Structures are given as structure tokens and as C-alpha cells.
Amino acid sequence: MSGGRINRVIFISAGEASGDAHGAGVVAELRERFPEAELFGIGGDRMQAAGLELLEHSRRMSFMGFAEVVRHLPFIWRVRRRVLGEIAKRKPDLVILIDYPGFHFSLLRKLARLPGVQKPKVLYYIAPQVWAWKAGRARELARLADHIAVIFPFEVPIFERLGGKVTFVGHPLLDEAGEPPPRGQFLKGLDLEPDDRVVGLFPGSRKQEIRRHLPLLIETVKLLRHFQPELRFILAESPGVPPRLYERLLRDCSGITRAFAVSHAILAHANASLVKSGSTTIEAAYFGNPFVVFYKTSPATYSIGKQLVKVPFIAMPNLLVGEEAVRELIQHEATPDNLVGAIVPLLNVPSEVEACRARLKKVREAMGEPGAAKRVAEIAAKLIEE
């Protein structure tokens, strides 16, 4: 693609907040390897700070659910047209796509058919979990991407069987988690006592998730207080959710401490947590304290998903070790009574706590070694130089 030009041109795209965090490390590593490179694409504040020229901010690309995606299709198509136009004009040596399958799969297909432009090499980082629900999409990714960098070891044979070039690079969380503040300092900052017994509440990071899950957690808190009034509760608030939504839903439930953008500290210091299924479950496993996974969606979405999903578990920690490392309560099982029944032993029975921590240690070991962003940059450099 470079045809003798010295300065490299690389397009990088991450469509969500988690992708921005993972992408920032890759941008920084590429900047170190190619100081004069032209890096452009879709990302958030962290990728921009690391040196990416933004064509679009990822906060405008975060949609969830079929209805919301349909409502924003004109905007999504405009962004895709602009991206394809810039790729055709700048002719990048490499395209790096980070997770975010809905948008990136449509981009992948279009890249292969850009008129008058040779298809750039494509590195897909953090493969979407299409192997769980749609084998055809996994096969398509293996065919269209020149290399797939996966963050879970069991994904390697899946894509190899489909003919893809794939490398396990480790989980980026191992580099991004950082060291949380001491427990006493953290709790004092929230007007709590260092020896308080704490339950972390993680309803999700999107507005739709908060609307569906926070009422469930509020009812669970009320039940837990009936049995154990000494417990303190910390709600992890997401940067992508308006504060007024939390305020409205919490109007009839006092005594829940709200904490903004400190989810890692909550996970590190809570005695146990209730965690919505998603990327936060891996973060929870990393910090090693007991937790219970829950998830609710619309009846229609659940019915469709139940027919499509081909794996025995929903929570990634359980998939990673092939056993129920943590309890899953999904859809009709996600009730206040069941959540209380699952978390009470993790708060009160030492043998249950230690057994859960031992299982989470196996999850942590399966996440690989630090250095994911560096390994991705190494793969990128090889693809560029081929």
C-alpha cells in the first residue's frame, strides 16, 4: 500500500468507551514505533490524547439494541461514507478495527469493494463474540481480516479452524487496570468507614441498561437491608449516562452511595458485587473479589438470543475457564430474591468466599500476561512491512 512513501498511514476505529481505552494503548505503541505516522479514525478522548486524529468521536457511536440502531441508521451511514471516503483518499497502509462488530463488519465488507482502491490490510483487535451466536459472521471475519488479535485463548482454535490468521495477545485490562487507592482512603472519600461491609452495584454503562437493571438492584438492596442492615452499597455510575437518570430512579431509595468513574476501586474494595453481564465481569474477575452476574433484556430479544447463542454460559469469566466460576442469573432468574440468595453466602460464609476467589484466580491466570497493546502494535508493524 505504501508504494515507496516513508510516512505510514494507519486508520484505527473503536466505537465504544471500552474500545477507546483499549485503542489508546495501541495508538501510543504505534506512535512509538512510527513517530511520523498519520493516525486517523474513530475513537474517544483517550485515543485522541494518545495521538489519533478523530474523524468522529466514539461517544456518538454508542448504540444499543435493534430499535436504537435503526433510529440512528442515517447517522451511521453518513459516518461510514465519510470514513470510506477518507480511506480512499489517504490510502492507509493498515486498517485496525477494535471490537464494535455492527459498524466494523459493514466497514469490512465495503473496504473489499472500494472502487479504484486496493483493499488495505486489516487487523481486527478484540474479535466480537460471533462464535457464540453466529458462525457465519465468524467465518466472514476470518476471511476478510488479514489478522485477528484475540484477548481470550479459547478463541484461537475457533478462528484457526475457519482459516483465519489469529494471535492471542492477552487481555488489555492487565495493562489498564492500574493500582486502586487504599481501601480506607477510597471509602473515606465516599463518606464511608474503612471497616464498612460494602456491596458494589454495577447496572451497566448505557441508558437502556440502567433503566432495566437499576430498579432490580434497588429492590435487591431493600431486601438485603432487611437481613443485614449494616451493609453499605456503592453504585458505579457510567460517564455515558446522564446523572438525572440515576437521580430519578433512586428517588425512592436513600442510602446508596453514588460513585462516578471509579468502577475498578469499587471492584477492588467491595466485599461482594452484583455485576451486569458484559466487560465489567472480566474486570471484576481481575480484582478477585466475589460477585454475582445478572442480566435482563426485552422478552423478544431474549427469545431470539436464546435460539442463537451456542455456548453454555453468558458471563465471560465462566466461558474462559469452562465452568461456573461465578453465579449467573439471567432474564427470569434475575429477581431480587435470587440475587439476595446468591450474594448472601459470598458476604457471610468464609468457605464460599474462598472457593469463589480460588475460581477467580483461575480466570485471572487465563487472561494471559500484560503487554496486549504492544503485541498488537508488533502485529501491525509486520502487516505493514509485509
C-alpha positions as CSV (number, residue, x, y, z in Angstrom):
1,M,0.0,0.0,0.0
2,S,2.8,2.5,0.8
3,G,4.4,2.4,-2.7
4,G,7.6,3.9,-1.5
5,R,6.2,6.6,0.8
6,I,8.2,6.9,4.0
7,N,5.5,8.0,6.5
8,R,3.0,5.4,7.4
9,V,-0.8,6.0,7.3
10,I,-2.9,3.9,9.6
11,F,-6.7,4.0,10.2
12,I,-7.9,3.0,13.6
13,S,-11.5,2.7,14.8
14,A,-13.1,2.0,18.2
15,G,-16.8,2.7,18.6
16,E,-17.3,2.5,22.4
17,A,-15.8,3.7,25.7
18,S,-14.1,0.3,26.3
19,G,-12.7,0.3,22.8
20,D,-11.3,3.8,23.4
21,A,-9.4,2.6,26.5
22,H,-8.0,-0.4,24.6
23,G,-7.3,1.6,21.5
24,A,-5.4,4.3,23.3
25,G,-2.7,1.8,24.2
26,V,-2.4,0.7,20.6
27,V,-2.2,4.3,19.4
28,A,0.6,5.0,21.9
29,E,2.6,1.9,20.9
30,L,2.2,2.8,17.2
31,R,3.3,6.4,17.9
32,E,6.5,5.0,19.5
33,R,7.2,2.7,16.5
34,F,6.2,5.1,13.8
35,P,6.7,8.7,15.2
36,E,5.8,10.4,11.9
37,A,2.8,8.2,11.1
38,E,-0.5,9.6,10.1
39,L,-3.0,8.0,12.5
40,F,-6.7,8.8,11.9
41,G,-10.0,7.3,12.6
42,I,-12.9,6.9,15.2
43,G,-12.2,7.0,18.9
44,G,-12.7,8.8,22.2
45,D,-10.8,11.2,24.4
46,R,-8.1,8.8,25.3
47,M,-7.2,7.8,21.7
48,Q,-7.2,11.4,20.7
49,A,-4.9,12.2,23.6
50,A,-2.6,9.4,22.5
51,G,-2.3,11.0,19.1
52,L,-5.2,9.9,16.9
53,E,-6.8,12.4,14.5
54,L,-10.6,11.9,15.1
55,L,-13.0,11.7,12.2
56,E,-15.8,11.0,14.7
57,H,-16.0,10.7,18.4
58,S,-16.9,7.3,19.8
59,R,-19.5,8.7,22.2
60,R,-21.7,9.5,19.2
61,M,-21.4,5.9,18.0
62,S,-22.5,4.0,21.1
63,F,-25.9,2.5,20.3
64,M,-27.6,-0.5,22.0
65,G,-30.5,-2.6,20.8
66,F,-32.1,-3.1,17.5
67,A,-34.5,-0.2,17.8
68,E,-31.9,2.4,18.7
69,V,-29.6,1.3,15.9
70,V,-32.4,1.6,13.3
71,R,-33.3,5.0,14.6
72,H,-29.7,6.2,14.1
73,L,-29.1,4.4,10.7
74,P,-28.9,7.7,8.7
75,F,-26.1,9.0,11.0
76,I,-24.3,5.6,11.0
77,W,-24.4,5.6,7.1
78,R,-23.1,9.2,7.0
79,V,-20.1,8.3,9.2
80,R,-19.4,5.2,7.2
81,R,-19.4,7.2,3.9
82,R,-17.1,9.7,5.4
83,V,-14.7,7.0,6.7
84,L,-14.7,5.2,3.4
85,G,-14.0,8.5,1.6
86,E,-11.1,9.3,3.8
87,I,-9.7,5.8,3.4
88,A,-10.0,6.1,-0.4
89,K,-8.2,9.4,-0.3
90,R,-5.5,8.7,2.2
91,K,-4.9,5.1,1.2
92,P,-3.7,3.7,4.6
93,D,-1.1,1.0,4.9
94,L,-3.3,-0.7,7.5
95,V,-6.8,-0.6,9.0
96,I,-7.2,-1.5,12.6
97,L,-10.7,-2.3,13.8
98,I,-11.3,-2.7,17.6
99,D,-14.4,-4.7,18.6
100,Y,-17.7,-2.9,17.8
101,P,-18.9,-5.5,15.3
102,G,-22.1,-3.9,13.9
103,F,-20.3,-0.9,12.4
104,H,-17.0,-2.6,11.7
105,F,-18.4,-5.6,9.8
106,S,-20.2,-3.3,7.4
107,L,-17.0,-1.3,7.0
108,L,-15.1,-4.5,6.3
109,R,-17.4,-5.5,3.5
110,K,-17.2,-2.1,1.9
111,L,-13.4,-2.0,2.2
112,A,-13.2,-5.0,-0.1
113,R,-15.2,-3.2,-2.8
114,L,-13.8,0.4,-2.8
115,P,-13.7,1.5,-6.4
116,G,-10.2,2.3,-7.8
117,V,-8.5,1.5,-4.4
118,Q,-6.6,-1.6,-3.5
119,K,-8.0,-3.1,-0.3
120,P,-5.9,-2.1,2.7
121,K,-4.6,-4.8,5.1
122,V,-7.0,-5.2,8.0
123,L,-6.1,-6.1,11.6
124,Y,-9.1,-6.9,13.8
125,Y,-8.4,-6.4,17.5
126,I,-10.7,-7.9,20.1
127,A,-12.8,-10.2,18.0
128,P,-16.6,-9.9,18.5
129,Q,-18.1,-12.9,20.1
130,V,-19.7,-14.0,16.9
131,W,-18.6,-17.6,17.6
132,A,-21.2,-17.6,20.4
133,W,-24.2,-16.8,18.2
134,K,-23.4,-16.7,14.5
135,A,-20.8,-19.0,13.0
136,G,-21.3,-17.3,9.6
137,R,-20.1,-14.0,10.9
138,A,-17.0,-15.7,12.5
139,R,-16.2,-17.3,9.1
140,E,-16.6,-13.9,7.4
141,L,-14.2,-12.2,9.8
142,A,-11.7,-15.0,9.3
143,R,-11.9,-14.4,5.5
144,L,-11.9,-10.6,5.4
145,A,-9.4,-9.7,8.1
146,D,-5.7,-10.3,7.4
147,H,-5.0,-10.9,11.1
148,I,-7.2,-11.3,14.2
149,A,-5.8,-10.3,17.6
150,V,-7.9,-12.0,20.2
151,I,-7.9,-11.4,24.0
152,F,-9.1,-14.9,25.1
153,P,-7.1,-18.0,24.5
154,F,-10.0,-20.2,23.5
155,E,-10.7,-18.0,20.5
156,V,-7.5,-19.0,18.7
157,P,-8.7,-22.5,17.6
158,I,-12.1,-21.2,16.7
159,F,-10.7,-18.8,14.1
160,E,-7.9,-21.1,13.0
161,R,-10.5,-23.8,12.1
162,L,-12.1,-21.2,9.9
163,G,-8.9,-20.4,8.1
164,G,-8.1,-17.1,9.9
165,K,-4.7,-15.9,11.0
166,V,-5.0,-15.3,14.7
167,T,-2.9,-14.4,17.7
168,F,-3.7,-14.4,21.4
169,V,-2.3,-11.1,22.7
170,G,-3.6,-11.2,26.3
171,H,-6.3,-9.1,27.9
172,P,-5.7,-5.3,27.7
173,L,-7.1,-4.9,31.2
174,L,-3.8,-6.3,32.6
175,D,-2.2,-3.0,31.4
176,E,-5.1,-0.6,32.0
177,A,-6.3,-1.6,35.5
178,G,-3.7,0.3,37.5
179,E,-3.4,0.3,41.2
180,P,-6.6,1.3,43.1
181,P,-6.3,3.6,46.1
182,P,-6.1,2.0,49.6
183,R,-9.5,0.8,50.9
184,G,-9.6,3.3,53.8
185,Q,-8.8,6.2,51.6
186,F,-11.3,5.2,48.9
187,L,-14.2,4.7,51.4
188,K,-13.4,7.8,53.3
189,G,-13.7,9.8,50.0
190,L,-17.2,8.5,49.8
191,D,-18.1,9.3,53.4
192,L,-17.9,5.7,54.4
193,E,-15.9,4.0,57.1
194,P,-12.8,1.9,56.4
195,D,-14.3,-1.2,58.1
196,D,-17.7,-0.9,56.4
197,R,-19.0,-4.0,54.7
198,V,-19.6,-3.0,51.1
199,V,-21.7,-4.3,48.2
200,G,-20.8,-2.9,44.7
201,L,-23.7,-2.3,42.3
202,F,-23.0,-2.4,38.5
203,P,-26.2,-2.0,36.5
204,G,-24.4,-1.3,33.2
205,S,-23.0,1.6,31.1
206,R,-25.9,2.5,28.8
207,K,-29.1,4.3,29.4
208,Q,-31.2,1.3,28.4
209,E,-29.3,-0.9,30.8
210,I,-29.7,1.5,33.7
211,R,-33.5,1.7,33.1
212,R,-33.8,-2.0,33.1
213,H,-31.3,-3.0,35.8
214,L,-31.2,-0.3,38.4
215,P,-34.8,-0.9,39.6
216,L,-33.9,-4.6,40.0
217,L,-30.9,-3.6,42.1
218,I,-32.8,-1.2,44.2
219,E,-35.3,-3.9,45.2
220,T,-32.4,-6.2,45.9
221,V,-30.8,-3.6,48.2
222,K,-34.1,-3.2,50.1
223,L,-34.2,-7.0,50.7
224,L,-30.5,-7.2,51.7
225,R,-31.0,-4.3,54.2
226,H,-33.8,-6.3,55.8
227,F,-31.4,-9.2,56.5
228,Q,-28.2,-7.2,57.0
229,P,-28.8,-3.6,57.9
230,E,-25.1,-2.9,58.4
231,L,-24.3,-3.3,54.7
232,R,-23.3,-0.3,52.6
233,F,-23.9,0.0,48.9
234,I,-21.9,1.8,46.2
235,L,-23.4,2.3,42.8
236,A,-21.0,2.6,39.9
237,E,-22.2,5.4,37.7
238,S,-21.2,5.4,34.0
239,P,-19.8,8.5,32.1
240,G,-22.2,7.8,29.3
241,V,-25.4,8.1,31.4
242,P,-27.0,11.4,32.4
243,P,-26.9,11.9,36.2
244,R,-30.6,12.8,36.2
245,L,-31.5,9.3,35.1
246,Y,-29.8,7.9,38.3
247,E,-31.4,10.6,40.4
248,R,-34.9,9.8,39.0
249,L,-34.6,6.0,39.6
250,L,-33.0,6.4,43.0
251,R,-35.7,8.9,44.2
252,D,-37.4,6.3,46.5
253,C,-34.2,4.6,47.7
254,S,-31.9,6.6,50.0
255,G,-28.6,5.4,51.4
256,I,-27.0,4.2,48.1
257,T,-23.6,5.9,47.7
258,R,-23.1,7.0,44.1
259,A,-19.6,6.9,42.7
260,F,-18.6,8.2,39.2
261,A,-15.9,6.6,37.1
262,V,-14.2,4.6,39.9
263,S,-15.5,1.1,39.0
264,H,-12.1,-0.5,39.5
265,A,-11.8,0.8,43.0
266,I,-15.3,-0.4,43.8
267,L,-14.5,-3.9,42.5
268,A,-11.2,-4.0,44.3
269,H,-12.6,-3.0,47.7
270,A,-16.2,-4.3,47.8
271,N,-16.8,-7.4,49.9
272,A,-19.0,-8.6,47.0
273,S,-20.7,-7.1,44.0
274,L,-23.7,-7.5,41.7
275,V,-22.4,-7.1,38.2
276,K,-24.3,-6.8,34.9
277,S,-23.1,-9.3,32.3
278,G,-20.5,-7.7,30.0
279,S,-16.9,-6.4,30.0
280,T,-17.2,-5.5,33.7
281,T,-17.4,-9.1,34.7
282,I,-13.8,-9.6,33.4
283,E,-12.7,-6.5,35.4
284,A,-14.4,-8.0,38.5
285,A,-12.6,-11.3,38.0
286,Y,-9.3,-9.5,37.7
287,F,-9.7,-7.9,41.1
288,G,-10.7,-11.2,42.6
289,N,-13.4,-10.3,45.0
290,P,-16.7,-12.4,44.8
291,F,-19.5,-11.3,42.6
292,V,-22.8,-12.4,41.0
293,V,-23.6,-11.8,37.4
294,F,-27.1,-10.8,36.2
295,Y,-28.7,-9.6,33.0
296,K,-32.2,-8.7,31.8
297,T,-33.4,-7.7,28.3
298,S,-36.7,-7.5,26.5
299,P,-38.6,-10.8,26.1
300,A,-38.3,-10.6,22.3
301,T,-34.5,-10.1,22.4
302,Y,-34.1,-12.8,25.0
303,S,-36.1,-15.3,22.9
304,I,-34.1,-14.6,19.8
305,G,-30.8,-14.7,21.7
306,K,-31.7,-18.0,23.4
307,Q,-32.1,-19.6,19.9
308,L,-28.9,-18.1,18.5
309,V,-26.4,-18.5,21.4
310,K,-24.4,-21.7,21.2
311,V,-22.4,-21.5,24.4
312,P,-23.1,-22.9,27.9
313,F,-22.5,-19.6,29.8
314,I,-23.2,-15.9,29.3
315,A,-20.5,-14.4,31.6
316,M,-17.1,-14.3,30.1
317,P,-15.3,-15.5,33.2
318,N,-17.3,-18.7,33.1
319,L,-16.6,-19.1,29.4
320,L,-12.9,-18.5,30.0
321,V,-12.5,-21.4,32.4
322,G,-15.3,-23.6,31.2
323,E,-17.1,-23.8,34.5
324,E,-19.4,-21.6,36.6
325,A,-16.7,-19.6,38.4
326,V,-19.4,-17.1,39.3
327,R,-23.2,-17.5,39.6
328,E,-25.2,-16.3,36.6
329,L,-28.8,-15.1,37.0
330,I,-30.2,-14.3,33.5
331,Q,-33.6,-12.9,32.5
332,H,-36.5,-14.5,34.5
333,E,-33.9,-15.8,37.1
334,A,-32.7,-12.2,37.7
335,T,-35.0,-11.4,40.6
336,P,-34.4,-9.6,43.9
337,D,-34.9,-12.9,45.8
338,N,-32.5,-14.8,43.7
339,L,-29.8,-12.1,43.7
340,V,-30.0,-11.9,47.5
341,G,-29.8,-15.7,47.7
342,A,-26.7,-15.7,45.6
343,I,-24.8,-12.9,47.2
344,V,-25.5,-13.6,50.9
345,P,-23.2,-16.6,51.1
346,L,-20.4,-14.5,49.4
347,L,-20.8,-12.0,52.2
348,N,-21.2,-14.3,55.2
349,V,-19.7,-17.8,54.6
350,P,-15.9,-17.8,54.6
351,S,-15.6,-21.1,52.7
352,E,-17.9,-19.8,49.9
353,V,-15.8,-16.6,49.7
354,E,-12.5,-18.5,49.5
355,A,-13.9,-21.0,46.9
356,C,-15.1,-18.2,44.7
357,R,-11.7,-16.4,45.0
358,A,-9.9,-19.6,44.0
359,R,-12.1,-19.9,40.9
360,L,-11.5,-16.2,40.0
361,K,-7.7,-16.8,40.4
362,K,-8.0,-19.3,37.5
363,V,-9.9,-16.7,35.4
364,R,-7.1,-14.2,36.1
365,E,-4.4,-16.7,35.0
366,A,-6.3,-17.4,31.8
367,M,-6.2,-13.7,30.8
368,G,-2.5,-14.0,29.8
369,E,0.3,-11.6,30.5
370,P,0.5,-7.8,30.4
371,G,1.5,-6.2,27.1
372,A,-1.5,-6.6,24.8
373,A,-1.2,-3.2,23.1
374,K,2.5,-3.8,22.5
375,R,1.7,-7.2,20.9
376,V,-1.0,-5.7,18.7
377,A,1.5,-3.0,17.6
378,E,4.0,-5.7,16.7
379,I,1.4,-7.5,14.5
380,A,0.5,-4.2,12.9
381,A,4.2,-3.5,12.1
382,K,4.6,-6.9,10.5
383,L,1.5,-6.4,8.4
384,I,2.7,-3.0,7.2
385,E,6.1,-4.3,6.3
386,E,5.0,-7.4,4.5
